[in-house]
Amino acid sequence: LLFVLGTVSCTLFLAVNGLYSASDDVIELTPTNFNKEVIQSESLWLVGVYAPWCGHCQRLTPEWKKAATALKGVVKVGAVDADKHQSLGGQYGVRGFPTIKIFGANKNKAEDYQGGRTSDAIVDAALSALRSLVKDRLSGRSGGYSSGKQSRESGGGDKKDVIELTDDSFDKNVINSDDVWMVEFYAPWCGHCKNLEPEWAAAATEVKEQTKGKVKLAAVDATVNQMLAGRYGIRGFPTIKIFQKGEDPVDYDGGRTRSDIIARALDLFSDNAPPPELLEIISEDVLKSTCDAHQLCVISVLPHILDTGASGRNSYLDVMLKMAEKYKKKMWGWLWTEAGAQSDLESSLGIGGFGYPAMAAVNARKMKFALLKGSFSEQGINEFLRELSVGRGSTAPVGGGAFPKIHSVEPWDGKDGELPVEDDIDLSDVDLDDWDKDEL
């Protein structure tokens, strides 16, 4: 791409000064349309940056128009009024006018044009750059990104999960969203931004997976999207802000490694996530769908309802719910069943018909489990889960190497249990006196 940028302010297309008009083949570029027209384009661009008061710019104008007409449909030719749009000039390091830069396949690496200021020289340089671009494509070298969604230089990370936001798309995506947004404001020329880029990209993928998309990582080119940069007072790069529904944005001031970013994102998710569901194992589908979808599923086997009543059972369930809330950012599944209802499952987890309530944490991918050895209390379960979360604690393979048959049962109705009604026994024909004598 050929990109001409002027540093101070020679306005090549200022209609007021008559330099350019709608009938010219020179495309006027501004911070509003620059990203869409140039950065997202696969075309080669020549862009001139000028100032209206600049004599050299005024002398270049007719040659620039002639070059634009000659290159029409082949190479795009644009111009930037650096008086009106100083950010664009500053973005590309313009120090004098007119400045001409050549942007090839990689829109992030503009080349300075050092040739003559005649239309012939400009056209020759454009065609030479175009030839290089085509040869790179032919040999399989892209040289850069053609999509504005990945408009920064490659930093060695796959940015597929970083959401690129603009002045136009920001409000409808972020404001009033039920999700949490971590937004990086960057500048393409900023070294610290380039260093952050692979960390941000890697974190975006991990966070998307671990929070099921409820925490999103995004990026805004603040040099192009100046409305957003102004609204949020962006003064340095990179600046990261956190947006949550109903709250003012806050600055992220943590570390810049992927692990730092992921940890903060998971904390945000934990603060905002609803409590995980605690499900009764009433069918095979409940067990498999929960355990297959989570790294661990925590299964409790509670005493029979006749042993505890509704209040006793609810107290155990309350303990589980508190632990589920405490560890919710781990994204574990939480299940329970009544003693004896799933005896095969109990046996496969080494619970075996006694010592209720009991708890096992199962890794369904590896078909391994760990058993709670301490008390079934907040303190005992917390210690058990904390050990597991840091990779400690003894594990054993699930009996048979797979989940056993799960019986379909009626869900608990929330009431105290009732003893089964026994059949009445008719003793009218039994002579108890004779029976007693015989026995004696």
Secondary structure, 3 states (H helix, E strand, C coil): CCECCCCCCCCCCCHHHCCCCCCCCCEEECCCCHHHHHHCCCCCEEEEEECCCCHHHHHHHHHHHHHHHHCCCCCEEEEEECCCCHHHHHHCCCCCCCEEEEECCCCCCEEECCCCCCHHHHHHHHHHHHHHHHHHHHCCCCCCCCCHHHCCCCCCCCCCCCEEECCCCHHHHCCCCCCEEEEEEECCCCHHHHHHHHHHHHHHHHHHHHCCCCEEEEEEECCCCHHHHHHCCCCCCCEEEEECCCCCCEECCCCCCHHHHHHHHHHHHHHHCCCCCEEECCCHHHHHHHHHHCCCEEEEEECCHHHHHHHHHHHHHHHHHHHHHHCHHHCCEEEEEECCCCHHHHHHCCCCCCCCCEEEEEECCCCEEEECCCCCCHHHHHHHHHHHHCCCCCCEECHHHCCCCCCCCCCCCCCCCCCCCCCCCCCCCCCHHHHHHHHC
